[in-house]
């Protein structure tokens, strides 16, 4: 090649680079590239391999590859990263931004979907009226009958509904209202309370365990540690302005109701009663519950575009002693009863109460902590407030010595809250593995 030919070749290469640079800046806009699906990028790469160089000077697979894989700072976040960031913001954010198709991040395997049952399809449509415990009758002549009904409900269902509980309707309505207003705040305001610290006095998040869940649940939550209330209250959300006042009032009322229910449950187990006086040990247990843990979880389930493919919460049992659930009038809660998923019918101004893992352990297996889950609605939002109560976080929970004898040997190992935290931090609790792990037989 002559010297002049070399110069011409160099000029052609330079012009090609310039044309390639133009294509890079004008046709592969960096912001637009973020929104190109991975499968389309792969198609472009394949197309670039097939195209002849003269028609697209400088537009080579090598150059295109550098655009995709050696991106400038604007492209530091990949499509997958961008989507994951959106998911971490929660389902309320997705709903507010008009999501019309359920993202794959939320699609469950077919066997885990809400309307699939291995033995009988569509069991989610079956409904159940839980046993009703009228608390007003506990103070009257029918106390023994109510205690028997309470015992039967805890043994057979692990769930019951409480009416005439003495919590004012205004307190209940105010808690639902202020919780709804909190989730109506802009995302930036709600996100102030996002943290991965499970011991934080306030924690806003999404799914069940968003740092570990492979498939996300269609649920956002606000968790509030409620004891000691004077210590944690300053950390609670300050917006809406009346949130702390109304939520604190509700927390106090549910704590008092929990203590009343717990005393009735301990009596129904035969620890004391009409023919058996309380012992100092019994008084100590009651005092421990008075000083015990209380966690309030406000759950938000926005309308879901494809509710048959996902769940608001997967099957789980509650780690505490008792959970008091306040829900609006939209169906969603299902319990596992005789191997089938049954929908619990909401009842206005009542509380759904369920046995937790600690009570099953304390009762040595007599009362059952039952798997339950939440399905979501295509048109209606749903909101619930769960109050989880137990002994103090640093207390060990084990079977009551009064409930162990030769005919009923000890069935569970002792456990504490730290053991539970270690469990949920190390695996994805979709099944009742935690309680199973505490069994001796």
C-alpha positions as CSV (number, residue, x, y, z in Angstrom):
1,X,0.0,0.0,0.0
2,X,1.4,3.4,-1.0
3,X,1.7,6.3,1.5
4,X,-1.3,8.1,-0.1
5,X,-3.4,4.9,0.2
6,X,-2.5,4.6,3.9
7,X,-3.6,8.2,4.4
8,X,-6.9,7.6,2.7
9,X,-7.5,4.5,4.7
10,X,-6.8,6.4,7.9
11,X,-9.2,9.1,6.9
12,X,-11.9,6.5,6.1
13,X,-11.4,4.9,9.5
14,X,-11.6,8.3,11.2
15,X,-14.8,9.1,9.3
16,X,-16.2,5.7,10.2
17,X,-15.4,6.4,13.9
18,X,-17.1,9.7,13.6
19,X,-20.2,8.2,12.1
20,X,-20.2,5.5,14.7
21,X,-19.9,8.1,17.4
22,X,-22.9,9.9,15.9
23,X,-24.9,6.7,16.0
24,X,-23.8,6.0,19.5
25,X,-25.0,9.4,20.8
26,X,-28.1,9.9,18.6
27,X,-29.6,6.5,18.1
28,X,-28.6,4.8,21.3
29,X,-29.7,7.5,23.7
30,X,-28.4,6.5,27.2
31,X,-31.7,7.1,28.9
32,X,-33.7,5.3,26.3
33,X,-31.3,2.3,26.6
34,X,-32.4,1.8,30.2
35,X,-35.9,1.0,29.0
36,X,-34.9,-1.4,26.2
37,X,-35.8,-5.0,27.3
38,X,-32.9,-7.5,27.5
39,X,-34.3,-9.7,24.8
40,X,-34.5,-6.6,22.4
41,X,-30.9,-5.7,23.2
42,X,-29.9,-9.3,22.3
43,X,-31.8,-9.0,19.0
44,X,-29.9,-5.7,18.2
45,X,-26.6,-7.5,18.8
46,X,-27.7,-10.3,16.5
47,X,-28.8,-7.8,13.9
48,X,-25.5,-6.0,14.1
49,X,-23.7,-9.2,13.3
50,X,-25.8,-9.7,10.2
51,X,-25.6,-6.2,8.8
52,X,-22.8,-5.4,6.3
53,X,-20.3,-2.8,7.3
54,X,-20.8,-0.4,4.3
55,X,-24.4,0.2,5.0
56,X,-23.8,1.0,8.7
57,X,-20.3,2.4,8.9
58,X,-18.9,2.3,12.4
59,X,-22.0,0.5,13.7
60,X,-20.3,-2.8,14.6
61,X,-21.1,-5.4,17.2
62,X,-18.0,-4.3,19.1
63,X,-19.2,-0.7,19.2
64,X,-22.7,-1.8,20.2
65,X,-21.3,-4.1,22.8
66,X,-19.4,-1.3,24.3
67,X,-22.6,0.8,24.5
68,X,-24.3,-2.0,26.4
69,X,-21.6,-3.6,28.5
70,X,-19.1,-0.7,29.0
71,X,-21.6,1.9,29.6
72,X,-21.1,5.5,30.7
73,X,-22.2,6.6,34.2
74,X,-25.8,7.2,33.0
75,X,-26.0,3.5,32.2
76,X,-24.5,2.2,35.4
77,X,-27.8,0.8,36.4
78,X,-29.0,-2.2,34.3
79,X,-32.6,-2.9,33.4
80,X,-32.8,-5.5,36.1
81,X,-31.4,-3.1,38.6
82,X,-33.9,-0.4,37.7
83,X,-36.8,-2.9,38.0
84,X,-35.5,-4.2,41.3
85,X,-35.3,-0.6,42.6
86,X,-39.0,-0.1,41.7
87,X,-40.0,-3.3,43.4
88,X,-38.2,-2.2,46.6
89,X,-40.4,0.9,46.7
90,X,-43.4,-1.3,47.3
91,X,-46.7,-2.3,45.7
92,X,-48.4,1.0,46.7
93,X,-45.8,2.8,44.5
94,X,-46.4,0.3,41.6
95,X,-50.2,0.8,41.9
96,X,-49.9,4.6,42.0
97,X,-47.8,4.4,38.8
98,X,-50.5,2.5,37.0
99,X,-49.1,-1.0,36.8
100,X,-51.5,-3.0,34.6
101,X,-49.7,-6.4,34.5
102,X,-48.2,-8.3,37.4
103,X,-44.4,-8.1,37.3
104,X,-42.6,-11.4,37.2
105,X,-41.1,-10.6,40.6
106,X,-44.5,-11.2,42.2
107,X,-45.6,-14.3,40.2
108,X,-45.8,-17.4,42.3
109,X,-45.1,-20.9,41.1
110,X,-48.4,-22.6,40.0
111,X,-48.5,-24.8,43.1
112,X,-48.3,-21.8,45.5
113,X,-51.0,-19.7,43.8
114,X,-54.1,-18.9,45.8
115,X,-56.7,-20.8,43.8
116,X,-54.7,-24.0,43.5
117,X,-55.2,-26.9,45.9
118,X,-53.5,-30.2,45.3
119,X,-56.7,-32.1,46.4
120,X,-59.5,-29.8,45.5
121,X,-59.2,-26.7,43.2
122,X,-60.6,-23.3,44.1
123,X,-60.9,-23.9,47.8
124,X,-60.2,-20.2,48.3
125,X,-63.9,-19.6,47.5
126,X,-65.0,-21.5,50.6
127,X,-65.8,-19.3,53.6
128,X,-65.8,-19.9,57.3
129,X,-67.4,-18.2,60.3
130,X,-65.0,-18.4,63.1
131,X,-66.1,-19.3,66.7
132,X,-67.3,-16.1,68.3
133,X,-66.3,-15.2,71.9
134,X,-68.5,-12.7,73.5
135,X,-66.3,-11.0,76.1
136,X,-69.2,-9.4,77.9
137,X,-70.3,-12.9,79.0
138,X,-66.9,-13.7,80.7
139,X,-67.9,-11.4,83.5
140,X,-71.3,-13.1,84.0
141,X,-72.8,-16.4,85.0
142,X,-71.8,-18.1,81.7
143,X,-68.1,-17.7,82.2
144,X,-67.4,-21.4,82.3
145,X,-69.2,-22.0,79.1
146,X,-67.3,-19.1,77.4
147,X,-64.0,-20.6,78.6
148,X,-64.9,-24.0,77.2
149,X,-65.8,-22.3,73.8
150,X,-62.5,-20.5,73.9
151,X,-60.6,-23.7,74.6
152,X,-62.3,-25.5,71.8
153,X,-61.6,-22.7,69.3
154,X,-57.9,-22.7,70.2
155,X,-57.7,-26.5,69.9
156,X,-59.6,-26.9,66.6
157,X,-59.1,-23.7,64.7
158,X,-56.3,-21.7,66.3
159,X,-58.5,-18.7,65.6
160,X,-61.6,-17.0,67.0
161,X,-63.4,-13.7,66.8
162,X,-64.0,-11.4,69.8
163,X,-67.0,-9.2,70.1
164,X,-68.1,-6.8,73.0
165,X,-64.5,-6.2,73.7
166,X,-64.9,-2.7,75.2
167,X,-62.6,-1.0,72.8
168,X,-64.6,2.1,71.6
169,X,-65.6,2.1,68.0
170,X,-64.1,5.6,67.6
171,X,-60.7,4.2,68.5
172,X,-61.0,1.4,65.9
173,X,-62.3,3.7,63.1
174,X,-59.6,6.3,63.9
175,X,-56.8,3.6,63.6
176,X,-58.1,2.5,60.2
177,X,-58.5,6.1,59.0
178,X,-55.0,7.3,60.1
179,X,-53.4,4.2,58.7
180,X,-55.1,4.8,55.4
181,X,-53.9,8.3,55.4
182,X,-50.3,7.2,56.1
183,X,-50.3,5.0,53.1
184,X,-51.8,7.8,51.1
185,X,-48.7,10.0,51.7
186,X,-46.2,10.5,48.9
187,X,-43.7,7.6,48.6
188,X,-40.8,9.9,49.7
189,X,-42.5,10.5,53.0
190,X,-43.2,6.9,53.6
191,X,-39.7,5.9,52.6
192,X,-38.2,7.9,55.5
193,X,-39.0,4.9,57.7
194,X,-37.5,2.2,55.4
195,X,-34.7,0.2,57.1
196,X,-33.3,-3.3,57.1
197,X,-32.9,-3.1,60.9
198,X,-35.5,-5.5,62.3
199,X,-35.0,-4.1,65.8
200,X,-35.9,-0.6,64.7
201,X,-38.8,0.9,66.6
202,X,-40.4,1.8,63.3
203,X,-39.9,0.1,59.9
204,X,-41.6,0.6,56.6
205,X,-41.2,-2.0,53.9
206,X,-42.7,-4.3,51.4
207,X,-43.3,-8.0,50.8
208,X,-42.4,-10.3,53.8
209,X,-38.6,-10.0,53.9
210,X,-37.7,-7.9,51.0
211,X,-33.9,-8.4,51.3
212,X,-34.3,-12.2,50.9
213,X,-37.7,-13.0,49.2
214,X,-37.1,-14.5,45.8
215,X,-40.8,-13.8,44.9
216,X,-42.3,-10.7,46.4
217,X,-45.7,-10.5,48.1
218,X,-48.3,-7.9,47.1
219,X,-48.1,-6.1,50.4
220,X,-46.6,-3.0,52.0
221,X,-46.3,-2.6,55.8
222,X,-45.5,-0.3,58.6
223,X,-44.2,-2.0,61.8
224,X,-44.3,-0.2,65.1
225,X,-42.7,-1.5,68.3
226,X,-45.2,-0.5,71.0
227,X,-43.4,-1.3,74.3
228,X,-42.2,0.6,76.2
229,X,-44.5,3.1,74.5
230,X,-42.9,6.3,76.0
231,X,-39.5,5.3,74.6
232,X,-40.6,4.3,71.1
233,X,-43.4,6.9,70.4
234,X,-40.9,9.7,69.4
235,X,-39.7,7.5,66.6
236,X,-43.1,6.8,65.1
237,X,-44.2,8.7,62.0
238,X,-45.0,12.4,62.6
239,X,-47.1,12.5,59.5
240,X,-50.1,12.5,59.4
241,X,-50.0,14.9,62.3
242,X,-52.4,12.9,64.5
243,X,-50.8,9.5,63.7
244,X,-48.8,9.1,66.9
245,X,-51.8,10.1,69.1
246,X,-54.3,7.9,67.4
247,X,-51.9,4.9,67.0
248,X,-50.8,5.2,70.6
249,X,-54.4,5.2,71.9
250,X,-55.1,2.1,69.8
251,X,-51.9,0.3,71.1
252,X,-52.9,0.9,74.7
253,X,-56.4,-0.4,74.1
254,X,-55.3,-3.6,72.3
255,X,-52.7,-4.2,75.0
256,X,-55.4,-4.2,77.7
257,X,-57.6,-6.4,75.6
258,X,-54.7,-8.8,75.1
259,X,-54.1,-9.1,78.8
260,X,-57.8,-9.9,79.4
261,X,-57.8,-12.6,76.7
262,X,-54.6,-14.0,78.0
263,X,-55.9,-14.4,81.5
264,X,-59.0,-16.2,80.1
265,X,-56.8,-18.5,78.0
266,X,-54.5,-19.4,80.9
267,X,-57.6,-20.2,82.9
268,X,-59.0,-22.3,80.0
269,X,-55.8,-24.3,80.0
270,X,-56.6,-25.2,83.7
271,X,-53.7,-23.3,85.2
272,X,-56.2,-21.8,87.7
273,X,-59.9,-21.4,88.0
274,X,-62.9,-21.8,90.2
275,X,-61.4,-24.8,91.9
276,X,-57.7,-23.9,91.6
277,X,-56.2,-20.8,93.1
278,X,-53.5,-18.7,91.4
279,X,-50.0,-19.5,92.6
280,X,-47.1,-16.9,92.9
281,X,-45.7,-18.5,89.7
282,X,-49.0,-17.7,87.9
283,X,-48.9,-14.1,89.1
284,X,-45.4,-13.8,87.8
285,X,-46.5,-15.0,84.3
286,X,-49.2,-12.4,84.2
287,X,-46.7,-9.7,85.2
288,X,-44.4,-10.8,82.5
289,X,-47.2,-10.4,79.9
290,X,-47.9,-6.9,81.3
291,X,-44.3,-6.0,80.6
292,X,-44.2,-8.1,77.4
293,X,-43.5,-7.3,73.8
294,X,-46.1,-5.7,71.5
295,X,-45.5,-5.2,67.8
296,X,-48.1,-3.5,65.7
297,X,-48.1,-4.2,61.9
298,X,-50.2,-2.1,59.6
299,X,-50.7,-4.0,56.3
300,X,-51.6,-2.3,53.0
301,X,-52.8,-4.4,50.1
302,X,-53.6,-2.2,47.0
303,X,-55.7,-3.6,44.1
304,X,-53.7,-6.1,42.2
305,X,-53.8,-6.5,38.4
306,X,-53.6,-10.3,38.4
307,X,-54.5,-11.5,41.9
308,X,-54.7,-15.2,40.9
309,X,-50.9,-15.2,40.4
310,X,-49.7,-13.9,43.7
311,X,-50.5,-13.5,47.4
312,X,-50.6,-10.6,49.9
313,X,-48.8,-12.8,52.4
314,X,-47.6,-16.4,52.0
315,X,-48.6,-19.2,54.4
316,X,-47.1,-18.5,57.8
317,X,-47.7,-18.7,61.5
318,X,-47.2,-15.8,64.0
319,X,-44.2,-16.1,66.3
320,X,-45.9,-14.5,69.4
321,X,-48.3,-15.6,72.0
322,X,-51.5,-14.0,70.6
323,X,-52.2,-11.8,67.6
324,X,-55.2,-9.4,67.6
325,X,-56.2,-8.5,64.0
326,X,-58.3,-5.6,63.0
327,X,-59.4,-5.6,59.4
328,X,-61.6,-3.6,57.1
329,X,-64.6,-5.1,55.4
330,X,-62.7,-6.5,52.4
331,X,-62.0,-10.3,52.4
332,X,-58.4,-11.5,52.3
333,X,-57.5,-13.6,55.3
334,X,-57.5,-17.4,54.8
335,X,-56.7,-20.0,57.4
336,X,-55.7,-23.6,56.8
337,X,-58.4,-25.8,58.2
338,X,-58.5,-29.6,57.7
339,X,-55.9,-29.3,55.0
340,X,-57.8,-26.7,53.0
341,X,-57.6,-22.9,52.6
342,X,-60.8,-21.3,54.0
343,X,-61.6,-17.6,53.7
344,X,-62.5,-15.8,57.0
345,X,-65.6,-13.6,56.7
346,X,-64.9,-10.1,58.1
347,X,-67.1,-8.9,60.9
348,X,-67.5,-5.2,61.6
349,X,-66.0,-3.9,64.9
350,X,-64.7,-7.3,65.9
351,X,-61.1,-8.7,66.4
352,X,-59.8,-11.8,64.8
353,X,-57.5,-13.5,67.4
354,X,-55.1,-16.2,66.6
355,X,-52.9,-18.5,68.6
356,X,-49.2,-17.8,68.0
357,X,-46.2,-20.1,68.1
358,X,-45.4,-19.1,71.7
359,X,-48.8,-20.1,72.9
360,X,-48.6,-23.5,71.1
361,X,-45.2,-24.1,72.8
362,X,-46.5,-22.8,76.2
363,X,-49.6,-25.1,76.0
364,X,-47.3,-28.0,75.0
365,X,-49.2,-28.4,71.7
366,X,-52.7,-28.3,73.1
367,X,-53.5,-25.0,71.4
368,X,-52.6,-24.7,67.7
369,X,-50.7,-22.0,65.9
370,X,-52.3,-22.4,62.5
371,X,-50.9,-21.5,59.0
372,X,-52.7,-18.5,57.4
373,X,-52.2,-16.4,54.4
374,X,-53.7,-13.3,52.6
375,X,-55.1,-13.2,49.0
376,X,-55.5,-9.9,47.2
377,X,-58.3,-8.2,45.3
378,X,-58.3,-6.9,41.7
379,X,-60.5,-3.9,42.4
380,X,-60.6,-3.1,46.2
381,X,-57.7,-2.1,48.5
382,X,-57.5,-3.8,51.8
383,X,-56.0,-2.7,55.1
384,X,-55.4,-4.5,58.3
385,X,-53.7,-3.9,61.7
386,X,-52.1,-6.8,63.4
387,X,-51.1,-6.5,67.1
388,X,-48.6,-9.3,68.0
389,X,-48.2,-9.8,71.8
390,X,-45.9,-12.1,73.8
391,X,-43.5,-12.2,76.7
392,X,-40.6,-9.7,76.8
393,X,-38.1,-10.1,73.9
394,X,-35.4,-11.4,76.3
395,X,-37.6,-14.1,77.9
396,X,-37.4,-17.8,77.1
397,X,-40.6,-19.4,76.2
398,X,-41.2,-23.1,77.0
399,X,-44.0,-25.5,77.9
400,X,-45.7,-24.7,81.2
401,X,-44.6,-27.3,83.8
402,X,-48.2,-27.6,84.9
403,X,-49.1,-29.0,81.4
404,X,-46.3,-31.7,81.4
405,X,-46.8,-35.1,82.9
406,X,-46.3,-38.7,82.0
407,X,-49.2,-38.8,79.7
408,X,-48.2,-35.5,78.1
409,X,-44.4,-35.4,77.8
410,X,-42.6,-32.2,76.9
411,X,-43.0,-31.6,73.1
412,X,-41.0,-28.4,72.5
413,X,-37.6,-26.8,73.1
414,X,-37.4,-23.5,74.8
415,X,-37.1,-20.5,72.4
416,X,-36.8,-16.7,72.5
417,X,-37.2,-13.8,70.1
418,X,-33.5,-13.8,69.2
419,X,-33.9,-17.4,67.9
420,X,-36.8,-16.3,65.8
421,X,-34.9,-13.3,64.4
422,X,-32.0,-15.6,63.5
423,X,-34.4,-17.9,61.7
424,X,-36.1,-15.3,59.5
425,X,-32.8,-13.6,58.8
426,X,-31.3,-16.8,57.4
427,X,-34.1,-18.2,55.3
428,X,-37.3,-17.4,53.6
429,X,-40.2,-18.4,56.0
430,X,-42.8,-19.6,53.5
431,X,-43.6,-22.7,55.5
432,X,-44.1,-23.3,59.2
433,X,-40.4,-24.4,59.6
434,X,-39.7,-22.2,62.7
435,X,-42.2,-23.9,65.0
436,X,-41.4,-27.3,63.5
437,X,-37.8,-26.7,64.4
438,X,-38.7,-26.2,68.0
439,X,-40.4,-29.6,68.3
440,X,-38.8,-32.4,70.3
441,X,-41.2,-35.2,68.9
